[in-house]
Amino acid sequence: MDYSAQLGLPYLLPNQAQKHVTVNEALARLDIAVQTQALSASLTAQPSDPYEGDAYILPASASGVDWGGQAEGMIAAYQDGAWQFITPHEGWVAWVADSGHLLVRSAAGWVSLASAGGAPASFGINTSPEATNRLSVKSDAVRFSHDDVTPGTGDIRVYVNKATATDVASLVFQEGSSGRAEVGLSADGAFSIRTSPDGASFEDRFRIEPSGTGVVVGDPVHGAGAAIAVLGKMVLESSGVIQHRIVSRDWYQILQTDNYSSGANWHCTLHQSRRARGSDTSPAAVI
């Protein structure tokens, strides 16, 4: 074999005369193939006045006295007053100046390094990604900021998208990798805040129905422990004509019901007050 398998560098032969010619040829080839820097990968017309060392990745239909007929993806470099052409192998990497992209040679041709072989299946920062948690980060803080480089609009949004109405889209807050609170859209479409003592069973603590006409604060299912804790003012809509307001003051609360019905649709507003059993820290069911 007279040439190396990967870069095609010429070998010195026994008793070879003018060894410097072979060595210089190898060095010139290394100058192209190692740390490849191409001026462009989209220029089709052969430059009329290139500089020594200029290199290009040839696109389809390259034209010119020397470029014409060369295969797409070839590296063309101007050395010693002439164009030299090198066939790249899979895995070669090249920086393209005019686009600012780092390209890698794949079986399909030159592609962006970020998309080589498709999008990354997983990614980890300071940790290893997992089969489910494909994006994993270990850090004291993670910051998302608006785009002031491109620049962007000045806005920033984080989207959590679920496939269907019966799926879940939420943020889960954990303690020791065990869930303690969850915020987001539940499987029935309601927006809820849920808590859990053990990471297995979750109970709604705040819930807005999908229609937007109902708001539940506390636990509406279990009598024991059910509570409404409201700071400031909260409006709970029922049928659209009755509003319930729970107004919190410094030392007392007012439950106010406004009934806007009249005429044939007149409704009666009733309040029922019961003495609770137990205490506020250890409530018991009301019989």
BAFI-3210 file (N, C-alpha, C; in Angstrom, 3 decimals, decimal comma, padded with zeros to 6 digits):
// residues 287
n [1|2|3|4|5|6|7|8|9|10|11|12|13|14|15|16|17|18|19|20|21|22|23|24|25|26|27|28|29|30|31|32|33|34|35|36|37|38|39|40|41|42|43|44|45|46|47|48|49|50|51|52|53|54|55|56|57|58|59|60|61|62|63|64|65|66|67|68|69|70|71|72|73|74|75|76|77|78|79|80|81|82|83|84|85|86|87|88|89|90|91|92|93|94|95|96|97|98|99|100|101|102|103|104|105|106|107|108|109|110|111|112|113|114|115|116|117|118|119|120|121|122|123|124|125|126|127|128|129|130|131|132|133|134|135|136|137|138|139|140|141|142|143|144|145|146|147|148|149|150|151|152|153|154|155|156|157|158|159|160|161|162|163|164|165|166|167|168|169|170|171|172|173|174|175|176|177|178|179|180|181|182|183|184|185|186|187|188|189|190|191|192|193|194|195|196|197|198|199|200|201|202|203|204|205|206|207|208|209|210|211|212|213|214|215|216|217|218|219|220|221|222|223|224|225|226|227|228|229|230|231|232|233|234|235|236|237|238|239|240|241|242|243|244|245|246|247|248|249|250|251|252|253|254|255|256|257|258|259|260|261|262|263|264|265|266|267|268|269|270|271|272|273|274|275|276|277|278|279|280|281|282|283|284|285|286|287]
n.u [000,852|000,624|-000,442|-001,956|-004,824|-006,981|-006,570|-005,291|-002,541|000,673|003,131|006,590|008,894|011,169|014,565|013,856|014,125|014,410|012,842|011,677|009,707|007,552|007,025|006,295|004,006|002,323|002,144|000,836|-001,614|-002,499|-002,849|-005,194|-007,063|-007,048|-008,463|-010,294|-011,192|-013,566|-014,421|-016,928|-019,893|-021,728|-021,173|-021,238|-019,893|-016,628|-014,069|-012,455|-010,089|-008,520|-007,102|-004,004|-004,418|-007,138|-010,232|-013,017|-016,218|-017,666|-020,757|-023,746|-023,684|-021,415|-019,420|-016,960|-013,557|-011,907|-013,514|-015,852|-017,633|-016,698|-017,453|-020,299|-019,804|-017,089|-013,865|-012,389|-009,312|-007,089|-003,845|-000,407|-000,807|-002,753|-005,819|-006,636|-008,176|-010,038|-011,440|-013,773|-014,139|-016,581|-017,417|-015,548|-014,975|-015,866|-015,445|-017,538|-017,207|-018,867|-021,502|-021,306|-021,482|-020,853|-019,970|-020,504|-019,345|-021,463|-023,067|-024,998|-023,976|-022,637|-023,663|-025,253|-023,596|-025,200|-027,429|-026,545|-027,076|-029,651|-031,801|-030,465|-031,003|-031,040|-029,929|-027,594|-026,627|-024,049|-024,828|-026,141|-028,457|-031,714|-033,823|-036,513|-036,382|-035,142|-033,863|-031,689|-030,611|-028,216|-027,903|-027,417|-029,139|-031,366|-031,690|-033,947|-034,121|-035,299|-034,767|-032,173|-030,243|-030,649|-032,197|-034,950|-038,512|-038,704|-040,404|-040,949|-041,812|-042,729|-043,596|-045,703|-046,793|-049,480|-050,677|-053,412|-056,776|-057,139|-054,667|-051,837|-050,398|-047,976|-046,135|-043,986|-043,118|-040,560|-039,324|-036,463|-036,557|-039,187|-042,530|-044,181|-045,810|-047,931|-048,544|-050,699|-052,332|-054,785|-055,844|-058,518|-058,801|-058,956|-057,440|-055,170|-053,887|-052,093|-051,324|-049,147|-048,506|-046,782|-045,836|-047,227|-050,102|-052,197|-053,953|-056,388|-055,928|-056,465|-058,553|-059,618|-062,302|-062,560|-064,380|-064,264|-066,143|-066,294|-064,672|-062,689|-061,535|-059,462|-060,361|-062,869|-064,013|-063,494|-064,842|-063,514|-060,872|-061,409|-061,225|-061,380|-059,223|-058,640|-057,015|-057,437|-059,636|-061,922|-063,726|-066,287|-067,916|-071,160|-073,877|-073,742|-075,321|-075,177|-072,901|-070,274|-068,510|-065,597|-064,289|-061,395|-060,452|-058,498|-059,036|-061,362|-063,762|-065,882|-068,622|-070,144|-073,000|-074,198|-077,166|-078,396|-080,718|-084,105|-087,726|-089,278|-087,172|-086,385|-084,399|-083,776|-081,624|-079,683|-078,037|-076,075|-074,882|-072,668|-071,489|-068,224|-066,482|-063,755|-060,612|-058,986|-056,508|-056,760|-059,175|-062,515|-065,024|-068,158|-071,257]
n.v [-001,184|002,149|004,455|006,048|004,737|006,345|009,239|009,258|009,722|009,906|007,311|007,063|005,351|002,530|003,366|005,558|008,273|011,857|012,350|014,458|015,475|013,693|013,882|016,603|016,579|015,037|016,689|018,891|017,769|017,112|019,688|020,413|018,427|018,188|019,883|021,234|024,073|025,633|028,067|028,269|026,262|026,355|027,791|027,726|028,474|028,351|030,157|032,980|034,198|032,934|032,723|031,486|028,518|028,727|027,058|024,986|023,401|021,466|022,108|020,620|020,488|022,074|024,457|025,355|025,492|023,703|022,881|021,916|018,939|017,652|015,652|016,096|017,447|017,089|018,214|021,130|022,612|025,328|025,130|025,777|027,148|025,709|023,783|021,413|018,307|016,548|013,584|013,340|011,414|009,531|011,050|013,088|016,475|019,857|023,368|025,925|028,998|031,101|030,462|029,939|027,439|024,226|021,403|017,894|014,966|012,593|009,454|010,350|012,661|016,015|017,337|019,410|019,544|019,432|018,080|015,666|012,422|012,680|014,295|014,717|011,960|012,058|014,126|015,315|017,450|017,827|015,463|012,157|011,463|009,853|007,032|007,859|010,526|012,331|014,734|015,947|017,763|018,814|021,205|024,191|026,187|027,012|028,966|030,746|033,050|035,975|036,522|038,462|038,556|037,739|039,961|038,853|039,058|040,059|038,819|035,797|032,445|029,329|026,282|023,605|020,828|018,643|015,549|014,693|015,369|013,681|013,207|014,226|017,340|018,788|020,296|018,853|018,903|017,800|015,900|014,506|012,981|012,166|012,845|015,769|017,933|019,045|020,860|021,867|020,795|018,414|014,980|015,172|017,600|019,802|022,597|022,284|022,308|020,055|018,022|015,730|013,343|011,241|010,822|009,102|009,059|011,668|014,675|017,059|020,503|022,966|023,906|024,458|024,204|022,846|024,332|026,755|027,796|026,953|026,956|025,364|025,308|023,724|020,504|018,975|016,486|014,903|015,026|015,335|017,419|019,052|022,295|025,872|028,302|031,530|034,378|037,807|038,566|036,387|035,136|032,923|031,376|030,097|029,371|031,482|033,553|033,828|034,916|034,049|035,377|035,332|037,170|038,204|039,699|041,549|040,275|038,829|037,050|037,358|035,842|036,337|036,394|037,125|037,456|037,621|036,998|037,357|037,905|035,391|033,691|033,845|033,203|031,609|032,433|030,706|030,302|028,185|027,567|025,743|024,295|023,324|020,219|019,035|020,619|023,514|022,632|019,926|018,819|017,421|015,296|016,817|016,078]
n.w [000,000|-000,923|000,085|002,932|004,724|005,736|005,359|002,959|002,639|001,139|001,297|002,229|000,205|000,201|-000,408|-001,900|-004,126|-003,843|-001,515|-000,205|-001,838|-001,681|001,057|001,284|-000,299|001,297|003,545|002,445|001,849|004,400|005,352|004,192|004,922|007,710|010,453|008,782|006,940|005,189|002,775|001,663|001,179|-000,701|-002,961|-006,435|-008,772|-010,014|-008,423|-009,914|-009,195|-006,945|-003,588|-002,239|-000,476|-000,177|000,341|-000,552|-000,189|-002,523|-004,093|-005,578|-009,145|-009,612|-011,333|-013,833|-015,111|-013,692|-011,573|-012,729|-013,343|-011,113|-008,245|-006,115|-002,874|-002,728|-001,530|-002,456|-002,867|-003,149|-004,042|-004,425|-006,811|-008,173|-008,397|-005,979|-005,262|-002,862|-001,677|000,794|003,840|005,757|008,807|008,779|009,641|009,041|009,059|007,926|006,567|005,427|006,156|008,805|009,965|011,385|009,762|009,214|007,683|006,398|005,517|003,821|002,827|003,306|006,347|008,852|011,963|014,229|013,378|012,509|011,637|012,509|014,987|018,307|020,448|023,190|025,937|028,260|030,955|033,039|034,081|033,398|030,803|030,914|029,997|030,056|031,041|028,912|028,524|030,773|033,593|035,923|038,217|040,183|039,506|036,813|034,006|031,972|029,428|027,686|024,156|023,389|021,541|018,847|017,463|019,642|020,268|022,787|024,444|026,391|026,536|027,978|026,777|027,531|026,211|025,619|024,162|023,773|025,049|027,200|028,228|030,294|031,185|032,912|035,688|037,983|041,344|043,364|046,199|047,222|044,877|044,872|044,179|045,350|044,846|042,195|039,263|036,730|033,639|034,038|033,412|032,804|031,704|033,374|035,064|037,631|041,000|042,780|045,620|047,398|049,947|049,771|047,202|045,648|045,864|044,911|045,715|044,734|045,357|044,411|041,793|038,502|036,419|033,047|031,495|032,677|034,391|036,956|040,112|042,446|045,683|047,912|049,265|047,736|047,970|050,256|053,456|055,904|056,591|054,474|053,139|052,718|051,834|051,459|050,320|050,209|047,589|046,000|043,264|042,635|040,137|039,478|038,039|036,398|037,161|039,825|042,202|044,324|046,920|048,806|051,191|052,690|055,690|058,097|060,562|060,305|058,204|055,363|053,873|050,976|048,974|045,853|044,192|041,047|039,753|038,563|038,279|036,352|036,605|039,188|042,003|045,130|047,743|049,978|053,077|055,031|058,168|060,128|063,135|063,361|063,893|065,885|065,289|063,724|062,962|063,138|061,719|061,865|060,436|059,573|060,945]
ca.u [000,000|001,446|-001,132|-002,663|-006,213|-007,944|-006,334|-004,659|-001,215|001,641|004,198|007,943|009,286|012,595|015,526|013,179|014,815|013,618|011,836|011,014|008,522|006,481|006,694|005,579|002,671|001,548|001,870|-000,169|-002,903|-002,881|-003,262|-006,588|-007,949|-007,064|-009,015|-010,752|-011,918|-014,048|-015,014|-018,342|-020,344|-022,838|-020,687|-021,207|-018,964|-015,226|-013,527|-011,503|-008,822|-008,449|-005,869|-003,363|-005,011|-008,608|-010,853|-014,470|-016,929|-018,379|-022,168|-024,158|-023,591|-020,311|-018,991|-015,642|-012,587|-011,440|-014,601|-016,856|-017,500|-016,319|-018,596|-020,824|-019,232|-015,623|-013,168|-011,511|-008,376|-006,144|-002,499|000,686|-001,282|-003,665|-006,871|-006,489|-009,490|-009,943|-012,703|-013,883|-014,687|-017,571|-016,854|-014,752|-015,665|-015,375|-016,074|-017,890|-017,130|-019,952|-022,744|-021,060|-021,925|-019,902|-020,550|-019,883|-019,589|-022,209|-023,321|-025,888|-023,292|-022,305|-024,830|-024,934|-023,180|-026,313|-028,430|-025,894|-027,744|-030,929|-031,717|-029,980|-032,078|-031,029|-028,866|-027,405|-025,681|-023,521|-025,439|-026,484|-029,896|-032,343|-034,737|-037,701|-035,914|-034,133|-033,102|-031,421|-029,691|-027,885|-027,389|-028,058|-030,199|-031,527|-032,246|-034,480|-034,199|-035,742|-033,701|-031,676|-029,111|-031,089|-032,909|-036,313|-039,588|-038,674|-041,233|-040,458|-042,842|-042,359|-044,768|-045,811|-047,834|-049,915|-051,174|-054,871|-057,450|-057,064|-053,291|-051,471|-049,304|-047,807|-044,841|-044,000|-042,099|-040,197|-038,438|-035,775|-037,059|-040,554|-043,402|-044,906|-046,800|-048,050|-049,309|-050,883|-053,579|-055,008|-056,354|-059,892|-058,765|-058,982|-056,163|-055,219|-052,702|-052,291|-050,240|-049,051|-047,623|-045,893|-045,423|-048,061|-051,486|-052,289|-055,274|-056,550|-056,046|-057,041|-058,991|-060,470|-062,894|-062,216|-065,303|-063,956|-067,273|-066,229|-063,386|-062,741|-060,356|-059,503|-060,691|-064,319|-064,477|-063,409|-065,337|-062,437|-059,729|-061,829|-061,042|-061,220|-058,322|-058,564|-056,450|-057,942|-060,986|-062,035|-065,077|-066,589|-069,128|-071,926|-074,681|-073,574|-076,149|-074,883|-071,487|-069,922|-067,259|-065,041|-063,432|-060,612|-059,985|-057,407|-059,390|-062,610|-064,078|-067,275|-069,111|-071,158|-073,615|-074,974|-078,114|-078,843|-081,908|-085,332|-088,862|-089,549|-085,962|-085,961|-083,850|-083,625|-080,263|-079,678|-076,746|-076,142|-073,685|-072,611|-070,330|-067,333|-065,937|-062,313|-059,969|-058,519|-055,317|-057,160|-060,618|-063,274|-066,191|-069,364|-072,372]
ca.v [000,000|003,345|005,593|005,727|004,374|007,373|010,544|009,104|010,333|009,037|006,770|007,020|004,010|002,240|003,852|006,539|009,527|013,076|012,061|015,683|015,679|012,884|014,464|017,857|016,229|014,591|017,853|019,703|017,086|017,308|021,076|020,499|017,456|018,344|021,190|021,775|025,331|025,934|029,394|028,113|024,950|026,616|028,470|026,790|028,926|028,328|031,512|033,313|034,674|032,436|032,892|030,251|027,930|028,786|025,741|024,994|022,136|021,656|021,740|019,975|021,303|023,033|024,761|025,955|024,649|022,633|022,389|021,227|017,488|017,088|015,126|016,912|017,142|017,062|019,376|021,743|023,523|025,957|024,985|025,853|027,663|024,783|023,219|020,038|017,778|015,454|012,911|013,205|010,177|009,716|011,455|014,291|017,682|021,065|024,640|026,675|030,384|032,005|030,109|029,819|026,117|023,124|020,291|016,587|014,125|011,374|008,644|011,122|013,872|016,951|017,798|020,160|018,663|019,294|017,152|014,481|011,200|013,029|015,057|013,891|011,237|012,455|015,095|015,527|018,475|017,490|014,194|011,308|011,375|008,563|006,618|008,713|011,915|012,419|015,951|015,952|018,828|018,955|022,556|024,935|027,016|026,963|030,261|030,973|034,491|036,412|036,567|039,796|038,364|037,684|039,819|038,358|040,011|040,500|037,886|034,432|031,518|027,918|025,523|022,207|020,401|017,245|015,069|014,672|015,890|012,720|013,119|015,167|018,282|019,378|020,418|018,095|019,310|016,590|015,893|013,227|012,303|011,727|013,970|016,358|018,872|019,010|021,984|021,762|020,281|017,015|014,130|015,555|018,921|020,862|023,099|021,986|022,211|018,855|017,702|014,319|013,105|010,100|010,715|008,117|009,531|013,119|015,255|018,421|021,577|024,089|023,301|025,240|023,306|023,202|025,343|028,018|028,270|026,450|026,982|024,647|025,488|022,737|019,134|018,896|015,103|014,374|015,960|015,607|018,095|019,969|023,655|026,956|029,310|032,545|035,662|038,823|038,333|035,345|035,017|031,583|031,436|028,855|029,312|032,706|034,601|033,915|035,033|033,827|036,047|035,132|038,330|038,037|040,925|041,312|039,374|038,126|036,772|037,542|035,071|037,184|035,798|038,084|036,773|038,566|036,482|038,100|037,463|033,950|032,961|034,256|032,123|031,856|032,254|030,164|030,080|027,264|027,629|024,624|024,280|022,241|019,357|018,995|021,934|023,899|021,829|018,527|018,867|016,179|015,397|017,392|015,146]
ca.w [000,000|-001,058|000,706|004,177|004,454|006,092|004,740|001,638|002,649|000,466|002,119|001,675|-000,219|000,411|-001,411|-002,770|-004,365|-003,655|-000,488|000,206|-002,672|-001,083|002,364|001,053|-000,795|002,453|004,376|001,757|002,005|005,795|005,503|003,748|005,554|009,165|010,821|007,498|006,927|003,846|002,655|001,353|000,722|-001,617|-004,168|-007,572|-009,813|-009,623|-008,314|-010,975|-008,641|-005,564|-002,836|-001,807|000,713|-000,193|000,214|-000,700|-000,332|-003,776|-004,116|-006,836|-010,366|-009,586|-012,700|-013,992|-015,818|-012,805|-010,730|-013,529|-013,422|-009,824|-007,511|-005,022|-001,576|-002,765|-001,004|-003,456|-002,214|-004,089|-003,510|-005,393|-008,086|-008,856|-007,547|-005,547|-004,864|-001,900|-001,367|002,255|004,380|006,818|010,082|008,652|010,099|008,371|009,397|006,716|007,022|005,028|006,842|010,230|010,396|011,480|009,019|009,356|006,505|006,691|004,317|002,955|002,389|004,366|007,094|010,051|013,055|015,169|012,859|011,963|012,052|013,115|016,227|019,431|021,134|024,588|026,219|029,690|031,383|034,366|034,471|032,257|030,538|031,138|028,924|030,121|031,157|027,861|028,803|032,208|033,997|037,340|038,376|041,264|038,922|035,362|033,626|030,644|029,230|026,361|023,157|023,074|020,630|017,441|018,732|019,566|020,517|024,173|025,206|026,569|026,982|028,066|026,371|027,947|025,289|025,711|022,876|023,706|026,230|028,301|028,698|031,350|030,933|034,238|036,340|039,230|042,299|044,091|047,361|047,156|043,666|045,097|043,935|046,468|044,320|040,741|038,726|035,291|033,088|034,391|032,333|032,454|031,110|034,380|035,576|039,056|041,855|043,586|046,538|047,775|051,097|049,547|045,817|044,948|045,821|044,828|045,919|044,246|046,337|043,666|040,545|037,608|035,438|031,668|030,981|033,321|035,194|038,321|040,790|043,717|046,523|048,975|048,902|047,708|048,050|051,608|054,458|056,840|055,987|053,437|053,612|051,762|052,377|050,414|050,708|049,310|047,081|044,987|042,730|042,151|039,325|039,421|036,816|035,648|037,740|041,253|042,487|045,723|047,239|050,144|051,390|053,908|056,327|059,050|061,656|060,055|056,809|054,966|052,736|050,356|047,792|045,067|043,322|040,043|039,102|038,822|037,488|036,284|036,950|040,526|042,825|046,565|048,223|051,331|053,717|056,161|059,001|061,064|064,005|062,953|064,935|065,868|065,307|062,389|062,625|063,079|061,515|061,805|059,559|060,137|060,822]
c.u [000,891|000,846|-001,832|-004,144|-007,185|-007,755|-005,670|-003,297|-000,208|002,740|005,536|008,301|010,776|013,446|014,903|014,031|013,848|012,458|011,064|009,746|007,325|006,037|005,897|004,166|001,768|001,181|000,796|-001,557|-003,406|-003,414|-004,711|-007,497|-008,065|-007,495|-009,502|-011,566|-012,284|-014,673|-016,512|-018,621|-021,495|-022,405|-020,549|-020,176|-017,533|-014,687|-012,450|-010,139|-008,689|-007,100|-005,324|-003,998|-006,521|-009,183|-012,368|-014,986|-017,848|-019,845|-022,489|-024,031|-022,532|-019,785|-017,626|-014,704|-012,152|-012,580|-015,632|-016,604|-017,069|-017,584|-019,011|-020,194|-017,719|-015,060|-012,207|-010,633|-007,375|-004,759|-001,486|000,179|-002,220|-004,691|-006,583|-007,850|-009,291|-011,337|-012,811|-014,480|-015,739|-016,878|-015,962|-015,610|-015,039|-016,161|-016,305|-018,063|-018,363|-021,276|-022,569|-021,480|-020,749|-020,567|-019,789|-020,269|-020,285|-022,392|-024,195|-025,222|-022,937|-023,588|-024,348|-024,603|-024,326|-027,324|-027,818|-026,551|-029,091|-030,720|-031,212|-031,139|-032,161|-029,851|-028,786|-026,364|-025,300|-024,157|-025,747|-027,992|-030,408|-033,307|-035,979|-037,323|-034,775|-033,293|-032,933|-030,359|-029,473|-027,207|-028,092|-029,206|-030,208|-032,242|-032,727|-034,668|-034,709|-034,531|-033,329|-030,460|-029,562|-031,446|-034,311|-037,315|-039,510|-039,529|-040,470|-041,594|-042,261|-043,620|-044,659|-047,027|-048,190|-050,618|-052,690|-055,450|-057,316|-055,632|-053,035|-050,320|-049,074|-046,344|-044,940|-042,830|-041,837|-039,355|-037,773|-036,267|-038,450|-041,473|-044,133|-045,975|-046,768|-048,968|-049,465|-052,243|-053,703|-055,626|-057,790|-059,970|-058,766|-057,564|-056,189|-053,846|-052,955|-051,087|-050,286|-048,141|-046,565|-045,410|-046,244|-049,493|-051,514|-053,739|-055,284|-056,660|-056,614|-057,374|-059,900|-060,981|-062,575|-063,105|-065,028|-065,054|-067,220|-064,828|-063,548|-061,432|-060,471|-059,839|-062,202|-064,862|-064,548|-063,898|-064,255|-061,285|-060,130|-061,747|-061,015|-060,352|-058,073|-057,975|-056,917|-059,346|-060,942|-063,475|-065,258|-067,911|-069,838|-072,675|-074,534|-074,401|-075,889|-073,373|-071,272|-068,575|-066,848|-063,995|-062,721|-060,150|-058,862|-057,781|-060,717|-062,789|-065,565|-067,569|-070,294|-071,667|-074,479|-075,851|-078,696|-080,101|-083,122|-086,454|-089,041|-088,356|-085,466|-085,495|-083,761|-082,187|-080,292|-078,251|-076,962|-074,821|-073,736|-071,357|-069,466|-066,859|-064,422|-061,741|-059,480|-057,293|-055,630|-058,683|-061,238|-064,498|-067,389|-070,520|-073,663]
c.v [001,238|004,556|005,135|005,564|005,523|008,678|010,463|009,760|009,386|008,583|006,933|005,572|003,791|002,756|004,864|007,785|010,691|012,842|013,315|015,945|014,931|013,463|015,741|017,604|015,813|015,771|018,739|019,089|017,221|018,713|021,283|019,659|017,635|019,766|021,931|023,049|025,663|027,319|029,303|026,664|025,108|027,315|027,468|027,171|028,955|029,753|031,762|033,723|034,234|032,745|031,526|029,784|028,015|027,391|025,897|023,556|022,293|021,224|021,000|020,976|022,386|023,221|025,431|024,972|023,466|022,036|021,570|019,733|016,849|016,673|016,086|016,468|017,053|018,327|019,871|022,766|024,039|025,949|025,027|026,238|026,745|024,257|021,751|019,560|016,564|014,897|012,713|011,861|010,503|010,051|012,677|015,496|018,898|022,275|025,420|028,134|031,205|031,704|030,032|028,480|025,150|021,913|019,005|015,748|012,844|010,586|009,399|012,374|014,744|017,441|018,583|019,203|018,412|018,266|015,883|013,220|011,466|013,800|014,153|013,232|011,610|013,386|015,311|016,599|018,170|016,217|013,398|011,301|009,965|008,254|007,498|010,182|012,131|013,689|016,049|017,001|018,749|020,302|023,219|025,797|026,829|028,238|030,241|032,483|034,802|036,567|038,019|039,730|038,444|039,043|039,261|039,451|040,636|039,624|036,586|033,597|030,108|027,112|024,074|021,650|018,929|016,853|015,172|015,184|014,962|012,488|014,201|016,051|019,056|019,550|019,718|018,556|018,140|016,884|014,529|012,363|011,707|012,938|014,447|017,345|018,822|020,138|021,777|021,262|018,794|016,269|014,456|016,976|020,068|021,304|022,939|022,103|021,052|018,650|016,232|014,170|012,049|009,941|009,738|008,602|011,051|013,554|016,678|019,393|022,848|023,565|024,260|024,302|023,764|024,303|026,711|028,540|027,811|026,487|026,300|024,870|024,529|021,369|018,962|017,496|014,618|015,416|016,336|016,264|019,049|021,385|024,620|028,005|030,334|033,818|036,699|038,484|037,265|035,236|033,620|031,654|030,092|028,793|030,553|033,847|034,764|033,957|034,852|034,473|035,718|036,218|038,200|039,397|040,576|040,256|038,670|037,905|036,965|036,636|035,831|036,513|036,845|037,319|037,787|038,098|037,323|037,516|035,971|033,121|033,311|033,044|032,563|031,571|031,820|030,008|029,110|027,310|026,511|024,711|023,063|021,446|019,320|020,397|022,268|023,107|020,343|018,458|017,479|016,371|015,971|016,442|015,934]
c.w [000,000|-000,359|001,986|003,893|004,696|005,318|003,376|001,547|002,001|001,424|001,410|001,352|000,039|-000,755|-002,370|-002,905|-004,143|-002,668|-000,075|-000,607|-002,074|000,248|002,197|000,531|000,362|003,343|003,758|001,911|003,440|006,028|005,072|004,635|007,061|009,509|009,572|007,686|005,484|003,825|002,408|000,966|-000,261|-002,898|-005,311|-008,623|-009,297|-009,551|-009,365|-010,427|-007,185|-004,927|-002,449|-000,498|000,771|-000,409|000,170|-000,643|-001,535|-003,658|-005,410|-007,974|-010,260|-011,007|-012,705|-014,669|-014,965|-011,982|-011,500|-013,606|-012,119|-009,060|-006,398|-003,693|-001,556|-002,131|-002,076|-002,758|-003,235|-003,461|-004,650|-006,783|-008,836|-007,851|-007,263|-005,014|-003,961|-001,661|000,140|002,648|005,444|008,127|010,003|009,042|009,430|008,846|008,105|007,114|006,674|005,728|008,356|010,796|010,456|010,832|009,299|008,142|006,940|005,403|003,322|002,413|003,577|005,025|008,297|011,188|014,026|014,701|012,282|012,508|012,687|014,402|017,348|020,163|022,609|024,814|027,719|029,953|032,823|034,924|033,213|032,046|030,745|030,003|028,878|030,173|030,168|027,944|030,304|032,531|035,501|037,524|039,549|040,758|037,414|034,950|032,178|030,482|027,829|025,448|022,858|022,150|019,182|016,851|018,518|019,868|021,893|025,060|025,442|027,133|027,034|027,798|026,872|027,216|025,486|024,424|022,765|025,023|027,430|028,794|029,742|030,874|032,225|034,606|037,687|040,096|043,234|045,325|047,402|046,016|043,847|045,011|045,178|046,009|042,798|040,298|037,228|034,891|033,394|033,217|031,948|031,920|032,088|034,716|037,083|039,702|042,805|044,488|046,910|048,978|050,827|048,107|045,005|044,782|045,872|045,030|045,392|045,409|045,719|042,282|039,779|036,523|034,020|031,095|031,575|034,212|036,633|038,868|042,133|044,442|047,689|048,429|048,926|047,942|049,487|052,605|055,438|056,111|054,887|053,962|052,452|052,433|051,296|050,988|049,711|048,884|046,008|044,562|042,177|041,416|039,350|038,105|035,970|036,217|039,226|041,438|043,984|045,968|048,669|050,337|052,727|054,410|057,308|060,079|061,465|058,557|056,570|053,782|052,172|049,098|047,106|044,085|042,352|039,313|039,466|037,983|037,555|036,711|038,353|041,326|044,276|046,963|049,676|051,822|054,868|056,903|060,024|061,918|063,674|064,156|064,810|065,969|063,906|061,988|062,529|062,937|061,496|060,948|060,299|059,885|060,638]
res [m|d|y|s|a|q|l|g|l|p|y|l|l|p|n|q|a|q|k|h|v|t|v|n|e|a|l|a|r|l|d|i|a|v|q|t|q|a|l|s|a|s|l|t|a|q|p|s|d|p|y|e|g|d|a|y|i|l|p|a|s|a|s|g|v|d|w|g|g|q|a|e|g|m|i|a|a|y|q|d|g|a|w|q|f|i|t|p|h|e|g|w|v|a|w|v|a|d|s|g|h|l|l|v|r|s|a|a|g|w|v|s|l|a|s|a|g|g|a|p|a|s|f|g|i|n|t|s|p|e|a|t|n|r|l|s|v|k|s|d|a|v|r|f|s|h|d|d|v|t|p|g|t|g|d|i|r|v|y|v|n|k|a|t|a|t|d|v|a|s|l|v|f|q|e|g|s|s|g|r|a|e|v|g|l|s|a|d|g|a|f|s|i|r|t|s|p|d|g|a|s|f|e|d|r|f|r|i|e|p|s|g|t|g|v|v|v|g|d|p|v|h|g|a|g|a|a|i|a|v|l|g|k|m|v|l|e|s|s|g|v|i|q|h|r|i|v|s|r|d|w|y|q|i|l|q|t|d|n|y|s|s|g|a|n|w|h|c|t|l|h|q|s|r|r|a|r|g|s|d|t|s|p|a|a|v|i]
***
